[in-house]
Each structure stands twice: as C-alpha cells, then as structure tokens.
Amino acid sequence: MSYTYDVKLEILNNDMITNIEKTAEISAVLLSKNAFLDNKIELRLENISLAKRIYKFLRETTMLKTEVKYSVSKRLGEHNVYIIGIPKQKGYKNFIEQMNSYTIDAILEDEKILKGFIKGVFLSCGYIKDPKKEYALDFFMDNDETADKFYNILLKKNKKVFKTLKRNKPLVYLRNSEDIMDIMVLIGSIQSFFKYEEMTMIKDLKNKTIREMNWEVANETKTLNTGNNQIKMINYIEKTIGLNSLSGVLEEIAYIRLENPESSLQEIADIIGISKSGVRNRFRRIEDIYNNLIKEETEE
C-alpha cells in the first residue's frame, strides 16, 4: 500500500469528531470533487471507505434523503466508483446555504471548522509522499475556485504553499516538512506524524553528516592542491637558482614543505612556531620569486 493510503487510513478509522467538523469535512469533499450540480448533489468517489464515511456523516448531520449506488469505470483500469446523490428536496436549500457558509474567513475563525475542512480536502484529493523519498504534500482539485480557496486558507495560516496546473487540473502543494507535519497534526494523523517526524530527523542528520564529510574532503583536497603547487614552485627554484639562494626564513620553510607535502598551513606554522598568516606570507614571497624566474625564462 502507498504512504498516502496509510495516512488516510489512520484518519478514516477515527470518526469520533464533532458535528461541526463533520459538516466542514463534508463541505470540503463536495467542493473538492465538484459535486454541486444545478439541481442536485452528486459525489463520485473511488475510495469505498471515504464514501461510507461521508454517507454516515450526512445521515448523522442532516435529515436529507441520500442515495447511494456504484458503477464500474474502465478508465485507467477497471474499478468501482461510488456515487452519493442528494436530490432537491425539503431542507436541500438550507443544506446548500450551510455548505456555502464555509467562507475563507469562517474557516479560519473556527479551529474545528478549519480542521474538518482541511481533513476533507486531504481525504478527497490529497497525496503525501514518503519522507524517505521527498517532502511533498499535493492536492489535486477538480475546479479552480476550490483550489484558490484552499490555497488562500493555507497561505493565511502562514504555510509555504504553491499553486499550479498539472495534468490539466489545479494543484495546490507544499514542500516544507514542518508545514506538512503541522497539517498532519491538524487533521488527526498523529501516529503518521510521529513516524514522519522521526524520518525527517534521521534524514536531516544524514544530510548534515554528508555535508560535513564533503566539507572535510574539500578542505583536504584544497590542502593537497596547495601543498603540491608550493612543492612545484620550490622544486623549480631549486633547479634554477638553488634553495640556498633564498633568504634563511624562505629556505627553512621550503625544506619544511618538502618534508611535509600533505601538511596544512597551520600545521607548518606549528612546526616553525609562527602564525598561519606568517607562513602564508613566506609562501607568497616564494611564489613571487618563482613567477619572476618563469618570466625571465620566457623572455630569453
């Protein structure tokens, strides 16, 4: 089973929630799946557990006559589609008004409504990737209006949320692990949250270790390259004019470098008993002598 399936299963197994959350969740599912038609509501779901949940919530929170049936779809492989229908009837208008009352402001003002609404969107069109692979939470909506509404809700909750078009459908998505975990807690997937958090900690620690190792390797490579260049210059000076032609301090550091080809500037400074900047300055003077010798050879 997919990672998304496991997270949704945890939520679907918990229906001990308030009626306010239930109606907000119903509203989110109906909006996300574009279920509001001209004279009726027709909700089409492929997830039987979600279909049972929404049907149960409708029976618990309304007196509306609700129809349930299923059909077989052969699009992208044969599978059942469960259809929940609410025809126009007494109380239908009030129900529609209640569903329309969940504006962005109303959702943000009540934590229970916010929890129910985001949970409904996730259950109907949310996909979360295994954090071992990447941090990603996607919501594929069936219409632009609902996508804009959901995007603005998350934006006003200070989430790093984005919106685009993918596979000809509006996509609202998050890529920040902390934002994803906040939503997991909000919608009640607590056990999944703890597993997700543990994986992000392991992954972050692993990435930190790799960065530190890369930094150490880069420094070692830089030290070796520096030492090799200095040895090349010292050998050229030895061959052309001899190291004994250098001043005493430059001759000393030249021999120390030849004896310690892999040592860093700091290690050479410790051997001589001077500062690292003093060592760097002496090698700079050796480099000047080397460049002048090269120049003279070129001009001859």
PyMOL commands that set and color helices and strands:
alter all, ss='L'
color gray80, all
select helices_A, chain A and resi 3-12+19-32+48-61+92-100+104-109+111-125+144-156+177-186+190-240+243-245+248-259+265-272+276-299
alter helices_A, ss='H'
color red, helices_A
select strands_A, chain A and resi 40-45+67-73+79-87+126-128+137-140+161-166+169-174
alter strands_A, ss='S'
color yellow, strands_A
deselect
rebuild
show_as cartoon
